[in-house]
């Protein structure tokens, strides 16, 4: 019975750490997209849509900042 408790506790702890790691990565990606948008509400929505598009198209996490910066620059250029 002791081993069962240890296994359940270990599995629950590992799952929790995985879950919090994934949530923090999502928060960081969302924060990056919103920080590139600044205070412009329309650009914030656009950047969140670009983030969703990047995630759907499989942009690697290491390439995401450059991809989002390029999307922000394209958005600013189209608004001028």
SVG drawing of the C-alpha trace seen along z (x, -y; Angstrom):
<svg xmlns="http://www.w3.org/2000/svg" viewBox="-9 -56 24 58">
<polyline fill="none" stroke="black" stroke-width="0.4" points="0.0,0.0 2.9,-2.4 4.3,-1.9 0.9,-2.7 0.8,-6.0 4.3,-6.8 3.5,-6.0 0.3,-8.0 2.0,-11.0 4.9,-10.9 2.7,-10.7 0.5,-13.5 3.6,-15.6 5.1,-15.0 1.8,-15.8 1.5,-19.0 5.0,-20.1 4.4,-19.3 1.1,-21.2 2.6,-24.3 5.5,-24.2 3.1,-24.2 1.0,-27.0 4.1,-29.2 5.3,-28.7 1.8,-29.7 1.8,-32.8 5.3,-33.8 4.3,-33.4 1.2,-35.4 3.1,-38.1 5.6,-38.4 2.9,-38.9 1.1,-41.5 4.3,-43.3 5.0,-43.8 1.6,-45.2 1.9,-48.0 -1.2,-49.9 -3.0,-49.6 -6.1,-47.4 -6.4,-46.5 -2.8,-45.4 -3.1,-43.4 -5.9,-41.4 -3.9,-41.0 -0.8,-39.8 -2.9,-37.2 -4.2,-36.0 -0.7,-35.9 0.4,-33.9 -2.4,-31.4 -1.4,-31.2 2.2,-30.6 1.3,-27.8 -1.0,-26.2 1.6,-26.3 4.2,-24.8 6.7,-27.6 9.4,-26.5 9.5,-28.2 13.0,-29.5 11.9,-31.1 8.7,-32.6 10.1,-35.9 11.5,-36.7 8.3,-35.5 6.1,-37.7 8.4,-40.7 8.1,-40.3 4.3,-40.1 4.3,-43.3 6.5,-45.1 4.2,-44.1 1.2,-45.3 2.8,-48.7 3.8,-49.0 0.3,-48.3 -1.2,-50.9 1.0,-53.7"/>
</svg>
